[in-house]
Amino acid sequence: MQMKKITLLLLVFVLLFNTVKAQLDERYEETSSEESVAPAGAVSVLKLKKSYILGDGITLKSSIGRINLTQSLQTSFLLNTPNSNLTKMSAAFDINRARLSFAANLFDKRFNIYGRLNFPANYQSATTGIRSFNTVLQEAFVEYKPNITHAINFGLRADYIDSRETRIEGENLGFINRSAVSGAFDAIFDFGLRYKGNYKLGGKHLLKPYLSITTGDSRSALQKNYGGFKYGIRLDYLPFDKFSKGGEGYMDDLAREQKPKLVIGFIYSYNNGISSAIGTNGGRYLYRDSSEKILLPDYSKAGADFLFKYKGFYAMGSYFLTTVKVPDGVTERFSLTQDKYIKYASSLTSSQIQDSIKSKLNIGNGFSIQGGYTFPSNWSVACRYASLNENGISNNFADYNKSYTLVFTKYLSGNNLKIQTEFGFDEFKSSLKTATQKGNYYSQIMVTVQL
């Protein structure tokens, strides 16, 4: 009976996949007198101009500069169940991303302006009092490039000091979602000042340093930054020169590197006064001493990651470790439900209060490894394993402490038009397992279009 249900589940996805593919093929068979200079194997859907290919967007030019607008949409369908016999199955349709991005340079090509909106994201923040913010605005920053070696940017954007997965845009992922390790430790967006460089060390060796000083409170800091600043550094080393066709910015080896390409990165960040679990929702947890001065714990993150590509094959992995230091003298905490500070019981020791504070933060380590192969037919297959380990007094971020994922992707026009089918199992940690429930079984399909 179980095999029949699994077979039925697979059949549903095969039918969905073939239906979508057939509908897309009909669009490509339309005749047109327009010329196209798209690369071999790519698909041109919108005929805005003779040279248009998917992902180009719309560019407005003038004598003083240019503005480029791009749009992307990712829609998905999910089936999942907590039971190994596939009972109690649930389904959901979702819009993962619906983005509008722009990039512009005006008057001087050394100055650039970037912005991005993600319309499905609308979030009521559980922060102090009635304060709230939304996450529609993802990026808004200016960048100055005096030459090809240096760049400085200021504003809101995805940070350099998270995992390599977050360095890759969601539309360019080889999987439908990022790994559990990314979800546990990556704050992603933050407001601040950043530097990135690109240095040749001799031969084909490259070193790319990244430095950042940010709020550490993510987008909520646009209203108020409760702690100090977050300081971060990333060092990327490329021993075999840069990747072809921007290959460092997407997962699968669509460029089919003819020579091995590798980047190894080392990351460290120090958040001086964190007020949420990983720095994504500043103001979520606040503490004071007896003189009503705000005291917040300091949060450190260290890690390493890599990306390797060669002749259609790619591998990527990351490891992260986080630690926390809680200041002495905390006597009260802010209660969201009562909208006021409440004193800790006098019977609690300083150590017990510190443990209570640590229990709100993601403290521990995580590891992920993944790899895949892209066939000349632009089909790809990839698998991923991720593992999370909580510190004994940490926030419960690893109820699912092991994840196994298998994905199949058909690239119709690179990452600008693709269909992905994914199957996975998120395993419960031992204390949560039962005779019938070992974790979460799921399968999903997603279509990505970038115009």
C-alpha positions in Angstrom: 0.0 0.0 0.0 2.8 2.4 0.9 4.5 1.8 -2.5 1.3 2.4 -4.3 0.9 5.8 -2.6 4.5 6.8 -3.3 4.0 5.8 -6.9 0.8 7.8 -7.1 2.6 10.8 -5.6 5.4 10.6 -8.2 2.8 10.2 -11.0 1.1 13.4 -10.0 4.3 15.3 -10.3 5.2 13.8 -13.6 1.8 14.7 -15.0 2.1 18.3 -13.6 5.6 18.6 -15.1 4.6 17.4 -18.5 1.5 19.6 -18.6 3.5 22.7 -17.8 6.2 21.8 -20.3 3.7 21.1 -23.1 2.1 24.5 -22.5 5.5 26.2 -22.6 6.4 24.4 -25.8 3.3 25.7 -27.5 4.4 29.3 -26.8 7.8 28.7 -28.4 6.4 27.2 -31.5 4.7 30.5 -32.4 6.1 31.9 -35.7 7.5 35.4 -35.8 9.3 37.7 -38.2 11.5 39.0 -35.4 15.1 38.0 -35.3 16.8 36.7 -32.2 20.4 36.5 -31.3 19.8 34.4 -28.2 22.6 31.9 -27.5 22.1 28.4 -28.8 19.6 26.5 -26.7 18.1 29.6 -25.1 14.4 30.5 -25.6 13.2 34.0 -26.4 9.6 34.6 -25.3 9.1 38.3 -25.3 10.0 40.0 -28.5 10.6 43.5 -27.2 13.5 43.9 -29.5 15.4 41.8 -32.0 18.2 41.0 -29.4 16.0 40.4 -26.4 16.4 37.2 -24.4 14.8 36.3 -21.1 16.4 38.1 -18.2 17.4 41.2 -20.1 14.6 43.3 -18.6 13.8 46.7 -19.9 16.5 49.3 -20.3 15.9 53.1 -20.5 18.8 55.1 -21.9 19.5 58.8 -22.1 22.5 61.0 -22.5 23.1 61.1 -18.7 22.8 57.3 -18.0 20.6 54.3 -18.0 18.0 52.4 -15.9 17.4 48.7 -16.2 14.2 47.1 -14.8 13.9 43.3 -14.4 11.0 41.2 -13.1 10.9 37.7 -11.8 8.2 35.3 -10.7 8.4 31.9 -8.9 5.3 29.9 -8.3 5.2 26.5 -6.6 3.0 23.6 -5.5 3.8 21.6 -2.4 2.6 18.2 -1.0 3.8 17.1 2.4 3.0 14.7 5.2 4.5 13.9 8.6 3.8 10.2 8.3 5.9 7.6 6.5 2.8 5.9 5.2 1.9 9.2 3.4 -1.4 9.7 5.4 -2.5 13.1 6.6 -1.1 14.7 3.4 -1.6 18.4 2.9 -1.1 20.6 -0.2 -0.3 24.3 -0.8 0.1 26.7 -3.7 2.6 29.5 -3.1 4.3 32.5 -4.8 7.8 32.1 -3.6 9.0 35.3 -5.2 7.5 38.1 -7.3 10.2 40.7 -7.6 10.8 44.0 -9.4 14.5 45.1 -9.5 16.2 48.1 -10.9 19.8 49.1 -11.5 20.8 52.6 -12.6 23.8 54.8 -13.2 23.3 58.5 -13.7 25.9 61.2 -14.7 28.9 59.0 -13.7 29.3 55.3 -14.4 31.2 54.9 -11.2 28.0 55.6 -9.2 25.3 53.0 -9.3 21.9 52.7 -7.7 20.1 49.4 -6.9 16.7 48.5 -5.5 14.4 45.5 -5.3 10.9 44.8 -4.1 9.4 41.4 -3.3 5.7 41.7 -3.4 4.5 38.5 -1.7 6.5 39.4 1.4 4.4 41.3 4.0 5.3 40.7 7.6 3.9 42.0 10.8 6.8 42.2 13.1 6.6 40.8 16.7 8.8 43.4 18.1 8.5 45.9 21.0 5.0 47.4 21.5 3.0 48.1 18.3 6.1 48.7 16.2 5.9 46.9 12.8 7.5 46.8 9.4 7.1 44.9 6.2 9.6 43.0 4.1 8.5 44.1 0.6 11.6 46.3 0.4 14.6 43.9 0.1 17.3 46.1 -1.3 18.0 49.8 -1.7 21.6 50.9 -1.9 24.1 53.1 -3.7 27.5 51.8 -4.9 30.7 53.6 -5.9 33.3 51.8 -8.0 36.4 53.9 -8.5 37.9 51.1 -10.5 37.5 47.4 -11.2 39.4 46.4 -8.0 37.3 48.3 -5.4 33.7 49.0 -4.6 31.9 50.6 -1.7 28.2 50.5 -1.1 25.8 52.0 1.5 22.2 51.0 2.2 20.0 48.0 2.5 21.1 44.8 0.8 21.9 41.1 1.2 25.0 40.8 3.3 28.4 39.3 2.3 28.9 37.5 5.6 26.2 34.9 5.4 26.6 31.5 3.7 27.5 31.1 0.0 23.8 30.1 -0.6 22.7 33.6 0.2 25.3 35.0 -2.2 23.2 33.4 -4.9 19.8 35.0 -5.8 16.7 32.9 -5.1 15.9 32.7 -8.8 19.4 31.2 -9.5 19.3 28.4 -6.9 19.7 24.8 -8.0 17.1 23.8 -5.4 13.7 25.3 -4.7 14.7 26.4 -1.2 18.0 27.2 0.5 19.3 24.6 3.0 18.3 24.3 6.7 21.8 25.7 7.6 21.0 28.9 5.8 17.6 29.2 7.5 19.2 28.7 10.9 22.1 31.1 10.7 21.7 33.6 7.7 20.3 37.0 8.6 20.6 37.9 4.8 19.3 41.6 4.6 20.8 44.4 6.7 21.4 48.1 6.5 25.0 49.4 6.5 28.3 50.2 4.9 30.3 47.6 2.9 33.4 47.2 0.9 34.4 44.5 -1.6 37.7 44.0 -3.5 39.2 41.9 -6.2 42.9 41.4 -6.1 45.2 39.3 -8.3 47.8 37.4 -6.3 49.9 36.2 -9.2 49.1 33.8 -12.0 45.4 32.9 -11.9 45.1 33.3 -8.1 42.5 35.8 -6.9 41.6 37.1 -3.5 38.2 38.8 -2.8 37.9 40.5 0.6 34.5 41.7 1.9 34.0 44.0 4.9 30.8 45.3 6.4 29.5 47.4 9.3 25.8 47.0 9.6 23.0 47.5 12.2 22.7 43.8 13.0 18.9 44.3 13.3 18.0 43.8 9.6 15.2 45.7 8.0 13.6 46.6 11.3 16.6 48.9 12.0 15.1 51.3 9.4 12.9 52.3 12.3 15.3 51.8 15.2 18.5 50.0 15.9 18.4 48.7 19.5 21.9 47.3 19.8 25.3 48.4 18.6 26.7 47.5 15.2 27.5 44.3 13.5 31.0 43.9 12.1 31.8 41.2 9.5 34.5 40.0 7.2 34.6 37.5 4.4 37.7 36.3 2.5 37.2 34.4 -0.8 40.1 32.7 -2.4 40.0 31.5 -6.1 43.0 29.4 -7.0 42.0 28.9 -10.7 40.8 32.3 -11.8 37.2 33.5 -11.9 34.3 31.4 -13.0 33.0 31.6 -16.6 29.8 33.6 -17.4 29.3 34.7 -13.8 29.2 31.1 -12.6 30.0 32.1 -9.0 26.5 33.6 -8.9 24.4 30.4 -9.5 24.5 26.8 -8.5 24.4 24.4 -11.4 27.3 24.5 -13.9 25.3 25.8 -16.8 28.5 27.2 -18.4 30.1 23.7 -18.3 33.5 24.9 -17.1 36.2 23.5 -19.3 38.8 23.9 -16.5 38.2 23.3 -12.8 37.0 26.4 -10.9 36.9 26.7 -7.1 36.2 29.4 -4.5 36.8 28.9 -0.8 35.4 31.4 1.7 36.0 32.2 5.3 33.5 34.3 7.3 33.4 35.9 10.7 30.9 38.4 12.2 30.4 40.0 15.6 27.0 41.5 16.5 27.4 43.9 19.4 24.0 43.7 21.0 21.6 41.3 19.2 17.9 41.6 19.9 16.5 38.7 17.8 17.4 35.0 17.3 19.9 35.6 14.4 19.6 39.3 13.7 16.6 39.3 11.3 14.0 41.0 13.6 15.6 43.6 15.8 13.7 44.5 18.9 12.2 41.1 19.4 14.1 40.5 22.7 15.1 43.4 25.0 16.7 43.4 28.5 17.6 46.1 31.1 19.6 46.4 34.2 18.4 47.9 37.6 19.1 51.5 36.3 16.8 50.8 33.2 19.8 50.7 30.8 19.3 48.3 27.9 21.7 45.4 28.0 21.9 43.0 25.0 23.9 39.8 24.4 26.8 39.8 21.8 26.4 37.2 19.0 29.4 35.8 17.1 29.3 33.7 13.9 32.2 31.9 12.2 32.1 29.7 9.1 33.6 28.4 5.9 32.2 27.5 2.5 33.2 26.5 -1.0 31.9 26.2 -4.5 33.5 23.9 -7.2 32.5 23.5 -10.9 33.9 21.4 -13.7 32.4 20.2 -17.0 28.8 20.2 -15.8 29.4 19.0 -12.3 29.2 21.2 -9.2 29.7 20.8 -5.5 29.0 23.3 -2.7 29.2 23.1 1.1 29.2 25.2 4.2 29.8 25.0 8.0 28.8 27.6 10.6 29.3 27.9 14.3 27.6 30.6 16.6 28.4 31.6 20.1 26.8 34.2 22.6 28.1 36.3 25.4 25.5 37.7 27.8 26.4 40.8 29.9 26.2 40.8 33.7 23.6 42.8 35.5 20.4 42.0 33.6 17.4 42.3 36.0 14.3 42.6 33.7 13.0 41.6 30.2 10.6 43.2 27.9 7.2 41.3 27.5 5.6 41.6 24.1 2.2 40.4 25.4 2.1 43.0 28.3 4.0 45.7 26.4 6.3 46.5 29.4 9.4 45.4 31.2 9.0 42.6 33.8 11.6 41.9 36.5 13.1 38.5 36.8 12.2 36.6 40.0 14.6 37.4 42.8 15.2 33.7 43.4 16.9 33.4 40.0 20.7 33.4 39.9 22.7 35.4 37.4 23.6 32.2 35.6 19.9 31.2 35.3 19.0 34.6 33.9 21.8 34.3 31.3 20.6 30.9 30.3 17.1 32.3 29.9 18.5 34.9 27.5 20.5 32.4 25.6 17.5 30.2 25.1 16.0 32.9 22.7 19.0 32.8 20.3 20.2 30.3 17.7 23.4 28.9 19.3 25.1 25.9 17.8 26.5 24.7 14.5 25.4 23.5 11.1 26.8 21.7 8.1 25.5 21.3 4.5 26.9 19.6 1.5 25.4 19.3 -2.0 26.3 18.5 -5.5 24.8 18.0 -8.9 25.4 17.5 -12.6 23.9 19.3 -15.6 23.6 17.3 -18.8 24.2 18.8 -22.3 20.4 18.5 -22.8 20.0 21.2 -20.0 18.5 18.7 -17.6 20.2 18.6 -14.1 20.0 16.4 -11.1 21.3 17.4 -7.6 21.1 16.2 -4.0 21.8 17.8 -0.7 22.4 16.8 3.0 22.2 19.3 5.9 22.7 18.8 9.6 22.0 21.1 12.5 23.1 20.9 16.1 21.8 23.1 18.9 23.7 24.2 22.0 22.1 22.7 25.1 20.4 26.0 26.1 19.8 27.4 22.6 16.5 28.4 20.9 14.9 25.4 19.3 16.0 25.9 15.7 16.8 22.2 15.0 13.6 20.3 15.6 14.4 18.9 12.1 18.1 18.3 12.6 18.8 16.4 9.4 17.5 17.1 5.9 17.8 15.1 2.7 16.8 16.6 -0.7 16.7 15.5 -4.3 15.9 17.9 -7.2 15.5 17.6 -10.9 15.6 20.7 -13.1 14.9 21.4 -16.7 16.6 24.6 -17.9 14.6 26.1 -20.8 16.6 29.3 -20.9 19.2 29.1 -18.2 18.0 30.4 -14.8 15.6 32.8 -16.6 13.1 30.0 -17.4 13.2 26.6 -15.6 11.1 24.0 -14.0 12.2 22.2 -10.8 10.8 19.1 -9.2 12.0 18.4 -5.7 11.6 15.5 -3.2 12.8 15.7 0.4 12.8 14.4 4.0 13.3 16.6 7.1 14.2 14.3 10.0 13.1 15.0 13.6 15.7 15.0 16.3 15.5 11.8 18.4 13.5 13.4 21.3 10.6 14.3 18.9 10.4 11.0 16.9 7.4 8.7 17.4 6.5 5.2 16.1 4.6 6.8 13.2 6.3 10.2 12.7 10.0 10.4 12.0 9.9 13.8 10.3 8.4 15.6 7.3 8.1 14.0 3.8 7.5 16.5 1.0 7.6 17.0 -2.8 7.1 20.2 -4.7 7.3 21.7 -8.2 8.3 25.2 -9.0 8.4 27.3 -12.2 10.8 30.3 -12.5 10.5 33.1 -15.0 12.8 36.1 -15.2 11.9 38.8 -17.7 
